[in-house]
């Protein structure tokens, strides 16, 4: 597989002791990568509120057992934690979380190399992803200040050996590492779940995979699209050969909208119009779709390039948009406002918020995978532009 890189308090005595500990943090003995992963995982539990002041840390043997590591590494990890000051023995045999643990843990993070976040997407969606990189990164920075995000594009056609190589290389990095799996097939999600790596999915997670996710309700998205497109007669979704995650639920929402409107609801086989994985094939398939259509048509484009090609094909045939063909695209892409006619779109109400929520879940995952993976629905919004007919008279369209 080829991976393409896009971018790369109490009293004054307590305060004095805390200040001395902070000054000594940079001089703490290096305990090795295995022990440091344990330290960082427990530190993240403190920052996420999972370990509160007074809570006991596990013994050396318990820590070795739950982490799957040796007792020597577990012993070194607990030594490092005690030297950092956010846990102490206080006369007992086990370490307990200190009252000022959160502050000290945050101070230690500021002195370590920045967190590296690897955002993995299929190479086929690079066009739709790259213009959103800066906006999503803004959300990541709100949770991981100064982090180093890497947006990587994976060639899915040649297996996932290079992803495993990336994972192996990252285990030696002297910093926290997290992964975001955007639009990746189920096999890749299962790989990360098996390795128990800190990761989050911005999108659908298949049952049984057990990864945290932030996603849109695609039935709702389909209903929003159907309310615009079902009046056209035939409705199709331009999509890849293999549907990505929750795209399989779009048809349910379109069918709900059709039934509410009292028009014929499309079946899944006629709704999904699959395109071969080549740009030239995209154009030929869309040309064929418009050539064979003898009535009004509603198009839901799951990728920006599909929407653009639909506009170009209609222009070549002198097909009027939106009078003869209506087009709605998924995701709010900046280019939708700069084409003619401007393209109506449905997507998350805020990519910054999407990035922030992914980062928050990723931070929680760094502290340890919960037994029940969290799943959050992010609100979808519709922006109506010139590529669709207004649902009612007087509808205010987005400025293009």
N, C-alpha and C positions, 0 to 999 in steps of 0.2 A: 504494500500500500504506500502511496505517496501522500505525504502531508505537506501542504503548502502553507507557509507562514505569511500572514497578512501584516502583522506588526510585532512587526514585533513591538488618734486624734484626740486622740484623747489628750494627754498632757504633752508638755514640751519635751520630756524625755522620750516619749514614743515617737514624736516627730523627728527628733534627732536620730534615733535608731533607724527610722524608716529612711531618712536621708542618707545615712551611712550605707544602708543596704543598697539603695539605688546607685550610689557611687561605685559600689563593688560589683554591680551586676556584670559589667563588661569584663571583669577579671575572673568570672566563675569558670572553673575547669570544664573543658570540652569533654562531654561524656559519650560522644559517638552518636551516629545518626539514629540507631534503634532506640536508645534511651531518650533522645531528644524528641522523637515522635510521641513517646509516652508523655513526656513533660508537656508538649504542646497540646496534646489531646486533653489532658486534665486541666490545663490552663484555659482552654476554650470552654470546658464545662463550667469553670468559675465565671468566665465572662458572660456565658449564656444564662447563668442563674441556676444551673443544674447542681452545682456544689456551692453551698452557702456557708457563711461564717460559722465555725464550730463543727462542720461536718468532718467525719473521719475519712482519711484516705486509706486505700487498701494496704495490706501488708505487702512485703516483698514477694512472697509466694503467691498471694492472691493477684497482685498486679502482673506477675509473670504468666499466670494461668489465663487471665482474661485477655491479655495482649498477645498471647501466643509467642512470647519471647522468653529468653533465659533469665534466671534469677540474678545474674550479674548485671544485665542491662536494667532490670527492674530496680535493683539496689542503687545503681548509679542515677536512675531517673529520680528516685525519692531524695537522694542526696542533693541533686541539682535543685529540686523544688524547695527543699529546706534552705539551701543557700540563697535562693532568690527571695526568700522571706515571706511568700504568700501562704505558706503553711509552716507550722512549728509544732514541737512536741509538748511544750508547756508542762513538763513533768511526767507526761504519759509515755506509753510505749509507741503509740501511733501518731503520725502527723495529723494535725487538724488544720482546717482552713482558717486563716487569720482574719481579724476584723477588717483590715485594710487590704484584703486579698485582691479585690478588683483593681484598685489603683496600682498596686505593685505589678499585677499581671499585665496591665496596660503599659506600664513603664517598661517592662521587659520587652514587650512586643515592639515598642518604638526603637529599641536598641538592636533588634535583630534585623536580618535582611528582609526586605518587603515580601509579603505574601505573593506567590505566583499563581495566577488563575489562568487555566487553559480552557478556552471556549472552543469546543470542537463542533464543526458542522460539516455536512457533506459538501464536496467541491461543487456539486451541481446547483447549490443555492447561494453561491458566492455573490452573485449580482445583487440578490435581495438582502444579503447580510451586511455587505461592506459599508453601505451608506448609513447603517444603524450603529456601527461600531462605537463612534464617539459618544452617542447618546446613551447607549447601554453602559459604556465605561463610566460615565458620570454617576450612574446608579451604583456601580461596583465600588467606586471610590468613596461613596458615602458610608459604606460599612468597613471597607479595607482602605483607609487613607494611605496613599503612596504605593498601593499594590502595583504589581506588574502584570497586566492582562495580556495574554497572547491569543489572538484569534487564528485558529488553524483550520484548514479546509482539507478534508480527507477524501481521497479517491476510494470509493466503496467497491470498485470493481475488482480489486486485487487482494481482497482479504484484509485481516486486521493485525498482521504481524508488526507493522511499524508503530501502531498504537501501543501494543505490549512493550515494544522497545522504549517508547516514550515514557511509559509508566515505570519501567525498570530504571531508566536514567534519572527520573525525578525522585526516586527513593533516596538518592545520594545528595540531593540539593540541601543546602544549609538553611532552609526556610520552610514555612508552611506552604503546602501545595494543595490546590483544589481544582475540580473539573466541573465544567458546565457542558452538558450534552444536548445540543440544539439540533433537532431534526435527525438525530442518529437512529439507525434501525434497532430493533429489539435486541439483536445479538450483541451489539456494542453495549447497550444498557446492562444486559445480563453479565457481561465481562466485568464492568465496573462494580456491579453489585457483588459478584463472586470475590473480587479482590478486596471488598469492603473499603473502597477508597472514598474520601470525602467528595461528594459530587451532588449536583442538582440538575434537574431537567426542566428547561423552559418549554413546556409542552406536555404531551400525553405520555403516560407511563403505563405499559401493558400490565394486566393483572399478574401478580406473582413475582414481579421484578423487584419491588420494594425499594424504589428510590424516591426521594422527595421531589416534588415538582410544583411549578407555578404555571398555570395554563388557562387558556380561554375555554369557555363552555362552547364546544363546536356545534352542538345542537342549536344553541342560541344564535351563534354566528350564521348557521345555515338558515334559520328562520328569518333573520334580518335580511339576508341576501334574497331569500324567497319572496319576501314581501315586495321587493323591487322587481324581481325577474320573472316571477310566475305569470304575470300579466302578458308576458311576451309570447306565451305558447310553449314552445320547446325550451327547456333549460338544461344546460350542460355545465360541468365543472372541468376545466382544463387542468390536468394533473399529470404527475409522473406515472410511469408504469406501475410502480409500487407506491401505494398511498403512505404518507408519512403520519404515523400516529393517529391522532383524533380526526384526521380528514375523513375517515370512514364514517364519522357521525354527521358530517355535513348534510348528507341526503335526508336524514331524519328531520332536521330542521326545515329543509326545503319542502318536504312532504307535509309537515305540519302547517306551514304557511299556505300551501296549495289547498289543503282541505279547508282551512279557515276562509279562504277566498272563494271557495266553491269551484275551483278549476282542477283539471286533471293533475294528479301528483305523479312525478316521474319515478320509475323504479331505479334501483342502484345501477343496473347494467346499462341503462340508457343515459343515466345522469353523469357518470364518470367517463370522461373522454380522455383516454390514456395517451400520452405522448412518449415517443422513444427518446432515450437519453442523449440527444445530439441536437444542437441548435438548428441545423439544417432540417432535421426531421421535425422539429417543433413547427417550423414555418410551413412545411409541406402538409402536415396533418391539419393545421388550422386553415390553410387554403382549401383543403378537401372538405372540411366541415362547412365552410361558407358556400362552397360550390354546390354542395348537396342540399343545403337548406333552402326550402322554397317558401318559407313564411317568416314570421318574426322569431327572433332567437334571443335568449338571455344567456350570457356567459359569465360564469364565476371563475376567475383566474386565480389559482392558488399561489402563483409566483409572479413577480413583476414582469419578467420577460414574456410570459404568456399573454399578459394584458397588452403589452406594447405590440407584440406580433399580431394580436387580434385587431388592434386599431390600424396597423399598417395593411393587413390583408383586406380589411373593409374599405380602406381608402383606394386601394388598387382596383377594387371592383365597383367603386362608386356606390357603396352601400352606406346609407345614412345612419349615423349614430347620434342620438339614441332611438330615432324613429323606427328603424328596421332591426337593429341589433343593439342590445343594452349590455354594458360591461361593468362588472363589479370585481375588484381585486382584493385579495386578502393582504393584510399588513398595511400599515400607513407608511408608504414610501414617499420620500420627498419628490421624486420625479413625477408622481401622479399629477401634481399641480402644474407641471411645465410642458405638458403635451396637449395636443388638441385633437378631440375634445378632452378636457381634464377628466381623470378617471375617479369614479366613486370607489371608496375603499372601506373595509371593515378590519379593525385590528385592536390591539391593546390600547387603552386610553392614554397610557404613558409608558414609553420605553425606558425612561429613567426609573420609573417605579418598578417596572419589570426587572431591570438590572439590580435595583436595590433589594427587592424581595428575594431574588436568586442569591444575592450575596448573603443576606441574613440566613437563609436556609443552609447555604454552604458553610457559614460560620458554625451553625449548630451541628452540621454533619462532621465538621472537624473535631468536635468534642465527642463524637461517637454516634453511630447510626442508631436512631430510635427503633424500637420494636415495630411500631406502626409508622410507616413513612408518611410525613405530612404532605398534604395536597391542598393547594390554595388556588381558588379561581380568581383570575384578574378580570376586571370589567372590560367588555368590548364596546367600542363606539363605531357608529356609522357616519362617514363624511360623504354627503351627497355632492357630486359634481356633475359636469355636463354629459357624462357617458351613460346616465340613466335618466329616465323620465321621473319627474317629481311624483311622490306617492299621492300628494293632494295639492290642490292649487294653493299657492302662497307659501310653499315650502322654501325655507331659506337655505340656499346652497352655499357650500364653502367657497371662499374666494380662491380663485386660481391664479 
